[in-house]
Amino acid sequence: MAELTFRCLRVTPDPNAASPTLVVRLGLTETTGADVHAVVLRCQIQLEPHRREYAGHEVEAVGCMLGDRSGRDAESEPLRFGFATQTVSSFTGTTEVDLPVPCSYDLEVAANQYMYALDGGVAPLLLLFSGTVFTTSATGLSVHPVARDSSARFSMPVSVWRAAMDLHFPGKAWLRLRRETFDALHRYRARRGLLTWDDAVERLLKEAAP
């Protein structure tokens, strides 16, 4: 039975993707000597907030969403970050493969709120693998599941995530509003003859300032 181990080698933004996408470079090793014909690989990526320290602005921003100023009570509750699938071509021993991971910039999503709250440093990733391994031998083709406990950890620079967002939304952040709230903001902007939504929000913030 084939046995695979996984390593995350690096994570980079994809400059050619139509939407924000991170490319996870994986190293795969088959440890029994079997000839791998193909792997249909699935990967769930999670964030583990308890695996890093926080300082300055991060303490308040991360603590607000995790319920504790240090984030340590979130150890049993990782944040789902992304999901991807990939087919790995035939290999013996070790191979590498790129795993494209689509990302959203929806700041209602907890994982995106967390990433946005980080000033720098790294984001601790946990990669959980599943799927099917096809091996070949003198007796023919064999099919095995990827072991259920297959995983890898990686500390991704926060700058990589920001670069992926900036490729598509340079200098911007997205905020989702209820239709009623947007309609009220639209009327406010029109009554005051403001040219942009930024102008409207800035005027409101000035009016609300003590």
C-alpha positions as CSV (number, residue, x, y, z in Angstrom):
1,M,0.0,0.0,0.0
2,A,1.4,3.4,-1.0
3,E,2.3,5.8,1.7
4,L,2.6,9.6,1.0
5,T,4.2,12.3,3.1
6,F,3.7,16.0,2.3
7,R,5.7,19.2,2.7
8,C,4.7,22.7,1.9
9,L,7.7,24.3,0.3
10,R,6.5,27.8,-0.4
11,V,3.4,29.9,-1.1
12,T,3.3,32.6,-3.8
13,P,0.6,34.9,-5.4
14,D,-0.4,33.9,-8.9
15,P,0.0,37.0,-11.1
16,N,-1.9,35.5,-14.0
17,A,-5.0,34.4,-12.2
18,A,-8.4,36.1,-13.0
19,S,-9.0,36.5,-9.2
20,P,-6.9,36.4,-6.1
21,T,-5.1,33.1,-6.0
22,L,-2.2,31.6,-4.0
23,V,0.0,28.9,-5.4
24,V,1.1,26.3,-2.8
25,R,4.2,24.4,-3.9
26,L,4.0,20.9,-2.4
27,G,6.6,18.3,-2.1
28,L,5.2,14.7,-2.1
29,T,7.3,11.6,-1.1
30,E,6.1,8.0,-1.5
31,T,7.9,6.1,1.3
32,T,7.4,2.4,0.3
33,G,9.1,2.5,-3.1
34,A,5.9,2.0,-5.0
35,D,5.5,3.5,-8.5
36,V,2.8,6.2,-8.3
37,H,0.7,6.4,-11.5
38,A,-1.3,9.4,-10.3
39,V,-2.8,11.1,-7.3
40,V,-6.1,12.8,-7.1
41,L,-5.4,15.2,-4.3
42,R,-7.7,17.3,-2.2
43,C,-6.5,19.8,0.3
44,Q,-8.2,21.8,3.0
45,I,-6.2,24.7,4.3
46,Q,-6.8,26.1,7.7
47,L,-5.4,29.0,9.8
48,E,-4.1,28.2,13.3
49,P,-4.2,31.6,15.2
50,H,-2.8,30.1,18.4
51,R,0.5,29.3,16.7
52,R,1.8,32.9,16.7
53,E,2.2,35.8,19.0
54,Y,0.4,39.2,18.5
55,A,1.5,42.7,19.3
56,G,0.3,46.3,18.9
57,H,-2.8,46.8,16.7
58,E,-3.0,43.0,16.2
59,V,-3.8,42.3,19.8
60,E,-7.1,44.3,19.7
61,A,-8.0,43.3,16.1
62,V,-7.4,39.6,16.5
63,G,-8.7,39.4,20.0
64,C,-12.0,41.1,18.9
65,M,-12.8,38.3,16.5
66,L,-11.4,35.4,18.5
67,G,-12.8,36.3,21.9
68,D,-9.5,36.5,23.7
69,R,-6.7,39.2,23.5
70,S,-4.0,36.6,23.0
71,G,-5.9,34.3,20.7
72,R,-4.8,31.3,22.7
73,D,-8.4,30.1,23.4
74,A,-8.8,29.5,19.6
75,E,-6.5,26.5,19.7
76,S,-9.3,24.1,19.1
77,E,-11.0,26.2,16.5
78,P,-8.9,26.8,13.4
79,L,-10.2,29.1,10.7
80,R,-11.0,27.6,7.3
81,F,-8.9,29.4,4.7
82,G,-9.3,27.6,1.4
83,F,-9.8,24.4,-0.5
84,A,-8.2,23.1,-3.6
85,T,-7.9,20.0,-5.7
86,Q,-5.1,18.8,-8.0
87,T,-4.1,15.8,-10.1
88,V,-0.5,14.7,-9.6
89,S,1.3,13.0,-12.5
90,S,3.2,9.7,-12.2
91,F,6.4,9.6,-10.1
92,T,8.6,7.4,-8.1
93,G,10.1,8.6,-4.8
94,T,9.6,12.3,-4.7
95,T,7.9,15.0,-6.8
96,E,6.7,18.5,-6.5
97,V,3.4,20.0,-7.7
98,D,1.7,23.4,-7.6
99,L,-1.7,23.7,-5.9
100,P,-3.7,26.8,-6.9
101,V,-5.8,28.0,-4.0
102,P,-8.5,30.6,-4.9
103,C,-9.0,33.3,-2.3
104,S,-11.7,35.8,-1.6
105,Y,-11.5,39.3,-0.3
106,D,-14.8,39.1,1.5
107,L,-14.1,40.7,4.9
108,E,-17.2,39.1,6.4
109,V,-15.3,35.8,6.2
110,A,-13.4,35.1,9.5
111,A,-10.2,33.9,7.8
112,N,-10.0,37.1,5.7
113,Q,-10.7,39.3,8.8
114,Y,-7.8,37.5,10.5
115,M,-5.4,38.0,7.6
116,Y,-6.4,41.6,7.3
117,A,-5.8,42.2,11.0
118,L,-2.2,41.1,10.9
119,D,0.4,43.8,10.5
120,G,3.1,41.5,9.2
121,G,5.0,38.4,10.1
122,V,3.6,35.0,9.2
123,A,0.2,33.3,9.1
124,P,0.3,29.7,10.5
125,L,-1.2,27.4,8.0
126,L,-2.4,23.8,8.5
127,L,-2.9,21.7,5.3
128,L,-5.1,18.7,5.5
129,F,-4.9,16.2,2.7
130,S,-7.2,13.5,1.3
131,G,-7.8,11.8,-2.0
132,T,-6.8,8.7,-4.0
133,V,-3.4,7.2,-4.9
134,F,-3.1,5.0,-8.0
135,T,0.0,2.8,-8.1
136,T,1.3,0.4,-10.7
137,S,3.1,-2.9,-10.3
138,A,3.7,-6.2,-12.1
139,T,0.2,-7.3,-11.0
140,G,-1.5,-4.2,-12.4
141,L,-3.1,-1.0,-11.1
142,S,-3.9,-0.6,-7.4
143,V,-6.0,2.1,-5.7
144,H,-5.4,3.4,-2.2
145,P,-6.8,6.3,-0.2
146,V,-4.5,9.1,1.0
147,A,-4.0,8.5,4.7
148,R,-6.6,10.3,6.8
149,D,-4.0,11.9,9.0
150,S,-1.9,13.4,6.2
151,S,-1.1,17.0,6.9
152,A,1.6,19.7,6.7
153,R,2.2,23.0,8.4
154,F,3.7,26.1,6.9
155,S,4.3,29.7,8.1
156,M,3.1,31.9,5.2
157,P,4.4,35.5,5.1
158,V,1.4,37.8,5.5
159,S,3.0,39.9,2.7
160,V,2.2,37.0,0.3
161,W,-1.5,37.2,1.0
162,R,-1.5,41.0,0.7
163,A,0.3,40.8,-2.6
164,A,-2.3,38.4,-4.0
165,M,-5.1,40.9,-2.9
166,D,-3.2,43.9,-4.3
167,L,-2.8,42.3,-7.7
168,H,-6.6,42.6,-8.1
169,F,-7.6,45.3,-5.6
170,P,-4.6,47.6,-5.2
171,G,-5.0,50.0,-2.3
172,K,-8.6,48.9,-1.6
173,A,-10.7,46.8,0.9
174,W,-14.2,45.5,0.4
175,L,-17.1,46.0,2.8
176,R,-20.4,44.3,2.3
177,L,-23.5,46.2,3.4
178,R,-27.2,45.4,3.8
179,R,-29.3,46.8,1.0
180,E,-31.1,49.1,3.3
181,T,-27.8,50.5,4.6
182,F,-26.4,50.9,1.1
183,D,-29.6,52.7,0.0
184,A,-29.3,55.2,2.9
185,L,-25.6,55.8,2.1
186,H,-26.6,56.3,-1.6
187,R,-29.2,58.9,-0.6
188,Y,-26.7,60.6,1.7
189,R,-24.1,60.8,-1.1
190,A,-26.6,62.2,-3.6
191,R,-27.9,64.9,-1.3
192,R,-24.5,66.2,-0.6
193,G,-23.3,65.9,-4.2
194,L,-20.3,63.7,-3.3
195,L,-18.4,62.1,-6.1
196,T,-17.2,58.8,-4.6
197,W,-18.2,56.4,-1.9
198,D,-14.9,57.2,-0.1
199,D,-16.0,60.8,0.0
200,A,-19.4,59.8,1.6
201,V,-17.8,57.6,4.2
202,E,-15.1,60.2,5.1
203,R,-17.8,62.9,5.5
204,L,-19.8,60.6,7.8
205,L,-16.8,59.8,9.9
206,K,-16.0,63.5,10.3
207,E,-19.6,64.3,11.3
208,A,-19.5,61.5,13.8
209,A,-16.1,62.5,15.3
210,P,-16.4,64.0,18.9
